[in-house]
């Protein structure tokens, strides 16, 4: 190469480099200008809460419900979703030509059907008061499990569950609810409660509040104070004709049926039942009901919870989720012909959902610490293959088609509401729909999984969001979100989140175990059970403080600027922690759970305290309940507290008021915010008001120059 050519090439190379640098600089500046700090309004714009997915049997269409709307999208690349209805929990017919879903358009929860061929929708059921299943039958799973429906193979009928008056008879020798028919008092007289009246009458009409979508209520007894009308309402199975809309009640006794699934041959209904016992403390069993004769056949007779029963495509096997009461839920496969069953791997992790892919393979998702993974299991061979991406994330709303396609919702450190699909013949996954593309314009703090060992020698796993613009070597104020069993998901407005990271805070979820949440799955069963009973609070304190010490040792957190935050179960942990440590400058508790362990046992007629509290009954052994209850240890609290709750939050509000009364009586620094018209969690103006007050509270105690005073 001649010298002049080298010179030209060198000058040209420098010019290209300078041009590239200018373009890169402009790109960075443009990206910086197009992003902004996360706000409450941003968090409220997120779609994905309560998301449910349904693949058509042929795998060609995905239906999903988000924000009270039902959408359909082709599973082929490049197709836009179509909004088809207002509602939730979509379920395809076996032929994939129609889509059933719940909707409250008629001002009560009813079944509707969308016809994919004509693009029209119609209301299918017209039950007085709406479809109203018992939420306590969900057996620790999703709130909408009791709303499960199933199409007949020919699409002519749908089976669903709802509460209705029990008109049958209890089995011989059963005395739990008293013999029907009920003896009603005369109009205007008192409600007479004896040792034979139904337990559910005791609190009838006292604690009644909304629960779930539409008009779904959690009051297990209908009570009309003027007519003195009481009727025991129990989950029953109903069949609706999809052409005429006529409804037939399939069961009528008090055995509480739920989770129906129509057999592939169309002859029987598979379901679960609590067999006349309280769903709070009782085991459940699986039954089939012959549609021609009405005959019930018990498929299982063993201890433990059983739910979500599902036929294999050929009808030779039944999969269900089960396990000991208040224990990790495994997936079982039952072989009716031989009356045998077995656990399908993973054997020591909590199975969230599952679906048959074919006669030999089941798709499932399972929780493993801060991650939920999707896998395929060979029922006969027992082999398991993880199909979700290896990155830590939360996966939910799993669905599968008999064509070998799987879909789920994925939430991770930098995304929420990604609808992913995986084909059996492919190695990877692809994103079909991104429900929240606006996240790309937000300035996010780095979110990561933190691992450490507590003082007991247990391996711990939590989630940390570093402040936006984090600088290594600089220590930051910390907000500890005490809500347990958190995954490495995108965090919304009800707890720790990226908006706090944008305000300069590190946010940490130590995933502490605790006496009131020991049954919540995280890793294996032994890990969770360590938090059970009065001694479980020692585990809680260790889990939280050892995690904080790990962040301090890593040089991330300023030990002199730390605050506690907790909502619901997290609030229950906060309420106890402030009685055991003075390391936090302030604490916020919203709708804290079980701060008084005596009151629920004495008040709730169906309380299962032997299983739940890990203690004897309080009438003979009250000391453990006092030890468990934060309200009996408030004299040691030195941390300024901000309490908040809604006036319609039932038992949670009672906990909050007891905390406030005790702290105020003892002269402690406490402020209580009561929001009228709000229940468990805030919405609208109440949420905006609380958001400002709690952030002012954090700033006052954790930022330089903070006034350290309660919010006005």
PyMOL commands that set and color helices and strands:
alter all, ss='L'
color gray80, all
select helices_A, chain A and resi 3-34+40-44+135-138+143-147+199-201+437-441+498-502+525-529+536-553+569-577+597-603+609-612+623-628+630-636+650-665+684-702
alter helices_A, ss='H'
color red, helices_A
select strands_A, chain A and resi 36-37+52-55+61-66+69-74+82-86+88-92+98-103+110-115+120-123+150-151+157-165+221-224+229-241+247-249+257-262+268-273+285-290+296-298+305-311+318-323+330-335+340-344+350-356+361-368+371-378+384-386+394-400+405-412+415-423+430-434+442-443+447-453+459-465+476-481+506-509+557-567+586-590+640-646+670-675
alter strands_A, ss='S'
color yellow, strands_A
deselect
rebuild
show_as cartoon
